[in-house]
Structures are given as structure tokens and as C-alpha cells.
Amino acid sequence: MKNYYFVTNQLPQRYINMKNKKNIYSVSRNISLFMLVLFSFDIHADYSNHIKSKDVINELVNEHGFKESYVIEVLKNAERRDEMLRSVAKPAEKTKTWDDYKAIFIKKKRIKDGKKFLNENIDTLERAEQDFGVPKEVITAILGVETNFGSNKGSYRVIDSLTTLGFDDPRRSKFFRSELIEFFLLTRENNLDILKTKGSYAGAMGYAQFISSSYRAYAIDYDGDGYVDLFNSVDDAIGSIANYLKVHGWKREGSIVTKTDPNNVRKFYKPHESLTQFIPLTFIENGEEFHFIGDDNFRAIAKYNISDVYAMSVYYLSEEFKK
């Protein structure tokens, strides 16, 4: 059945021209009921019968040992959420100017809250800095940008996010279907309720906002309780962020960005001896153009969220924590 996504408050012209108000009322009521049925169909779409669900079900059953009845039941309980499709199509990292994006995260309250978080978790942060080479201010900045230090971990059911995007997103459905499979595995391994686990509109979870594949690959038990818990353990979140950055190329004692002049880079920029790659960066701030060189560490942050403005926000915030 084909889905339709439109809302109308106008009747077709042939009905407007009718003189019989009773008929107009009847038609209007029928159209309203029709739209309600379509809307209900979209929200409660049965993803177990989706044309693309067969491969997902087969992989979970045949390759990962899930019971087919369980997988089907989970997919039946997933709900389509159109707001997720809208959000993933227009992320802030791609739609906002640098000034607007920076204004969201470099705020006095967030800086104040970040310094408080640093003080309260200084032992774990310094241990992670020693173990992984990632400065405590950078780890804290990522937590500040991702979840405001744990105060906003996401309110969407992850199963809704990953089914909606995995089956209905026109651009990245293959990626999100892969994450859906990873989510099934993650919830089984970590004893999570697959229908109650919540996260962002894109399926990122916990303090650190790891997607399912990153959770399984890079999250670590850093509080020593034998369980990797990014939802409730600040220590696990701190250690996991540091581990993620190190795996993705973080260089101990390396720089993140260096302000420079595009016409005389060598005068301002001396690469770290362990540097493997760098990128030129240009940002328009308050109408003025600024130029930077981003090192391996900038790229490592950008791996966390593939966006230059994201990585620069993390850098700016981390610098505020040093003051």
C-alpha cells in the first residue's frame, strides 16, 4: 500500500462550488476521516511486513541466532516517526551557520556546568587522560555538546528511530538498517529492553550518544563493575569517549586546530612530529573570515560527528574549560 504524506484544510474546487452545505459538511467529514486513517497507518506501520524487512529478519535469525517470532514481534511494535525523517534530513550541522551553531553550545551556563562536571569527575577524567592521551577538557566538551553532561540523553525509542530511518529514509536507509541489526545485538548483549531503550532521533544513546555499532565496538567498562553502561555510568562514558578518540587517531599532546594565515601557513603552523594528516579550515565568525589548520585530533573529533562545525564547537568549549 502506498503511503501519502500531506495535510489539507481545503476541499477540492468541485466540492466548494456545491450549494448544498450539508453535502460539503459530509465531504469534509469524509476527507478528515480518510486523512486520519492514512495518518494512523503511517504511525502504526507494520515494519515486519515492509518490503526491506526480509533481509533484516533473515540476518538476525540465520546469522545471529534470534528467534524469528521475536524479531517480527519487535518490528510490529516499532512506530514510524516522521519527525525523525525531517530531523535527519536537516541536521543543525548542515543547516546552521557557524555563528548560529556556536551560539547553541558556547553558552555561559554550559561552560559553568562543564567546569562543575570537571570538578566532580576529576579523578576519572585525569585517569582517562593518562590512559588514552585525551585531555579531560575535550572529553568534558564532547559530553557537553552531546547531552549537556547527561541532562538530555534523548527521549525517542531507539527501535522507532532505527526502523523509521532504516526502512523509510531515502538517503541512508542501508546505514540505519545496519544499525538496527547492531541494536538487536546490543540489547541482547547488554540485557536492555529493546522496546524501552531511548536515545536521539538518529538512534544515539546514553551520556556519550554512541550509535549501536560504536557502543558495541568502542564502549568500555571504566568503572570496573563488569558491565558497559553508557546510560547510567559517567565513568564508562568518560572512558568510552577517550577510547573512541584514541582509536580514531587521537595523538597524545597533539594540537587540535591552529589559527593561521592561508598565504603564509608555515609562519604560524608547525606540525606535531606524530602528525599524519591535516586539513585547512575556514570559518565565518561575526562576518569575519578566520583560517585554521586542523590536525589529526581535529579529525578524530570530527569522526565522532562528521562535521567541522561540531569539532570546532568541541574545541571552543574545551578551551573555555581551561580558563
N, C-alpha and C positions, 0 to 999 in steps of 0.2 A: 504494500500500500504506500503510495506516495504521500510524504508529509508536506504541509503547507505552513508557511510562517508569515502570516500577515494579520493585521487587525484593522478593521474598518469601522467607522461610525457614520458612513454614508450608504444609502441604499442605491442600487443601480437606477439609472435615469428612467427606465421604463416603469419602475415602481413609484418613483417620485411623481410622475405625471398622472398617476391614478387619482381619481377624485374621491374614491371610497376610502375614508380614513380607517375604517375597520380593516380593510384589506392591507393597507400599509402597515398597520399595527401587527397584523398577523404575519406578514412577510418579515418585518423587522424582528419579531419574536423568533421566527424560524431560523433566520440568519444567526441570531445571537446563540440559539441552541446549537446550531451547526458549528459555530466557532468554538463554543465550549467543548464540544465533542472532540474537535481537532486538537484543541489545547490540551485536553486531558490525555489524548493519545500520545502527544509529544512528551508530556511529563512522565507518563507511566509506560513508556515504550518498553517492550519486552526484548531486551538485548540478547536473550538466549536464542531468539529466532532471527536475529539480524543476519544479513547476508554474509557479513565478515566474521561472525562469531564461531563458525565451524572450525576454522583453523586454530583459534584460541582454545576452544574446548578440547580439540584433539591433542594439542601440545601439552596442555595441563594434565590430561588423562594419560596419554601414552608415554610422554617423556618425563613427567614429574609425579606420576602416581596418584593424582587426585581422583576421587570418585566422580563419575560423570554427573550423577544426580546432585552432588554438592555444587559443582561448578554451575550447572544450569539453574539451580535454585538461587545462587548468589546473583547471577546475571538477571534473573527475573526480578529480583528485589532492587536492582540498580535503577536510578531515576535519571532521565535526561534533564540536564540543566542548561538552558540556552544562554544564561548569563556567563557560563564558563566559556562557551564558544566565542562570545563577544569579547571577553577579557583576554583570552589567549590570542585573539586576532589583533588586539590593540594594546599591547603591554606598555607600561609607562616608559620603559627603557627605549622604546622606539617612537613614541608619540610625543613625549615632552621635551622641551628644550633643556639644555644643561642647567640654566638658571632655575627653571621650574623643578627639575628633578632634584637638584641640590637642596632647594628650599624645603623639600619634604623631609630630608634626613639630617641636614646640618642645622638642627634647632637647639636652642639653649636648653630646653628640657631634656632632649635626648642626650646631649652632652653631659648634663648633670647626672642623669640616670646611668649613663655609661661609666662615669667616674665612681659612682656608688657601687655599680656591679663589679668594677675592678677591685675596689677595696674589699668587698665582701667575698670575692673569689680569688684573691691574690695568690694564695698558695698553689691552687690548681693551675692558674694561668701561668705562673712562673715555672711550674713543673713542665707544662706543655711547651713553653718557650725553650726550656733546656732540652727537652726530648726531641723536639721537631724543628727548632730554629725559627719558629714563627713568633713574632713579638706579641706580647699579651694585648697590646692596644689594637692590633689588627684582628685578632680573634674576637675581641670585645666589639669592635666596629662591625664585623660581619653579623654578630648576634644582634646588634642594634639595628642594622638595616633590615635583616631578615624578619625578626619577630619582636623588635623593640624589647629585647632582653627577656623574651619568653612571654610577654603580655599578650601577644597576638600570634598564636600558632596556627590559626586557620579554623574556620567553622564549617567547612564543607565536608561531607562524607567523601573520603578518597575514592571509594568504589564508584560514586556518581561522577566524580571528576574524570577518572580514567576510562570509564565506559563511554561517557558523553564525548570526550575528546578522541578516544581510541576508535570509535565507530563512526562518528559524525563530523569530526574536524576535517575540513577539506585539504589542509596542507600537511599536517604532521600526524595523521591518524596512525601510520605504521609505528612511529616512535611511541605514541601513547598506548598502543596495543601491547607493545613490548613491555612498557612499564606496568600495564595491567597484569601481565603474566608474572613479572617480578613482584608485584604487590601480593598476589596469591601466595607466592613462595615466602615472602617476608612475613606475612601474617601467620603462616604455618610455623615458620622457624621461631618466631618471637612470641607465639601464643597471643596474638592480637585478634580482637573481634573484627572480622573483615567488613561487617556491615555498620560498625560503630566508630571505626578509626577515622579521625578527622584531620584535615590539612588545608592547604591552599586550593584555589580554583584549578591549579595545574597538578595537584596531587603531591605537593611537597609537604613534609611532615616534621613536627617537633620543633624544639628550640632552634635547631640548625637548618630546618627546612630542606632536608635531604629528600630527593625523589627515591622511589623504591630501589632502583638499581644502585644508586650511590649509598643508600642505607646499607644494603647487603655487602657492598664492596669496600666501603671506607669507614663506616661507623665502627667504633671500638668501645670496649668496656674499660673506662678510665677511672671508675670509682672502685673497681675490684670486687664487685658483688656477683660476678659471673654472668651478668646479663647486660646486653647492649640496649640502653633505653634512652632514646633521644627525646621522648615525650616528658619525662619526669626528672632525669638526672642531668643537672647542669654540668657536672664533671664529665660525663660521657659526651655531652655536646661540645665542650671545650676541646677535649682530646680528639674528637672526630673531625672537627673543623681543622685543627692543626695537622692531623694526619692527611686529610684530603688535600690541603695546600702543598704539603711536602711531596705527596705522590704526584701532584700535577706541576712540579717543577720549582717549588719554592727554594730559594737559595739563602742559607743562613748568612746573616749580616749583609745581604744584598740590599740595594735600594729598590723602591717601587717606581717612582717617577722622578725625573729631574727636569726642572724648568730650563728651557734653552732658547736659543735663537736659531731659527731654521737656516739662516745664512752663515752661521758660524758655530755649528754644533760642537766641534772639537774643543772650543774655548770653554764651554760650560759642562761638557759631559765626558766623564772618564768611566768607561765600563768596568764593572766589577770583574775581577780575574776569572770568576767561575761562570760569567755570563755566556749563555748560548745563543740568545736572540733578543732583539729589542724592536720596538715599533715607535714610529713618530705619532704624536697625538696633538690635536688642535681642539681647543675648547673656547667657545664664545661666552664670556662672562661679563654681564652688565654692559654689553655692547662692545667689549674689548676682546681682541683675539690673543689667546695665550698658547704657547707651544711647549710641549713636553716630550721627553723620551721615556717610554715605558719599558722597564726591564722584565726579566723572567718573572719576578714577583708580581708585577702588574698583570702579566698574562695568567699567572696562577690564580689570582683573584678573579679575573675575567672568566676563567673556566668554571668557577662557582656559579656565575650567572653571565652568560655570553653577552656582555655589554660593556663598552668602555665607560659609559656614564656610571654604571653600577660600581665598577672597580675604582673609579675616581672618587665616588662618594665614600667608599670604604676607606680610601687613603685619607681624604679630608677629615673624616670623622676620627680616624686613628691619630692623626696629628693633633686634633683638639684634645684628645685624652692625654697627650704628653705635656700639655701646658700646665 
